[in-house]
Each structure stands twice: as C-alpha cells, then as structure tokens.
Amino acid sequence: MHDKTGLVFGMDPLKKELLLDTDISVKRISFNDIQDAKMEDAEGLT
C-alpha cells in the first residue's frame, strides 16, 4: 500500500493485521509492514 489514507476500524490479532477503511475498499495492513514503514511529515503540518 502506498499513499493510502483511511480509518482503522478493527484488528485481527491472530493474523497480526489492522483493517483500514479507505474511500473505495477495506485494506489489511500487517503489523510487520507498519513496523517497517518510515514516518513522514504530512505536507503543511508540523
């Protein structure tokens, strides 16, 4: 997933995933992907 925004509405601790509700679909994000991600400042926010 790249440049997706949405609302986390649930998690599956057995599969180690968060469920993200985007504008067009529901995405699953693994905990490992979150740990490997880099944090960036949103443009215009401090």
C-alpha positions in Angstrom: 0.0 0.0 0.0 1.4 3.4 -0.9 -0.1 6.8 -0.2 -3.4 5.4 1.2 -5.4 7.1 3.9 -8.4 5.8 5.8 -9.8 4.9 9.2 -8.6 2.0 11.2 -11.7 0.2 12.3 -10.6 -3.1 13.6 -7.7 -5.6 14.0 -7.1 -9.3 13.8 -4.6 -10.2 16.5 -4.3 -13.8 15.2 -3.3 -12.7 11.7 -1.5 -9.7 13.1 -3.3 -7.2 10.9 -5.1 -3.9 11.1 -8.2 -3.3 9.0 -8.2 0.1 7.2 -11.4 1.5 5.6 -10.5 3.6 2.6 -12.7 5.5 0.2 -13.1 2.6 -2.1 -12.3 -0.6 -0.2 -11.1 -2.2 3.0 -7.4 -2.9 3.2 -5.5 -5.2 5.6 -2.1 -4.0 6.9 0.2 -6.4 8.6 1.9 -5.4 11.8 5.2 -6.2 10.2 4.5 -3.6 7.4 3.7 -1.0 10.0 6.9 -1.6 11.9 9.0 -1.5 8.7 7.3 1.8 7.5 9.0 5.1 7.6 7.2 8.1 9.2 7.0 11.2 7.1 5.5 14.6 8.0 2.4 15.5 6.0 2.8 18.5 3.8 1.9 21.6 5.6 1.7 20.0 9.0 4.3 20.3 11.8 
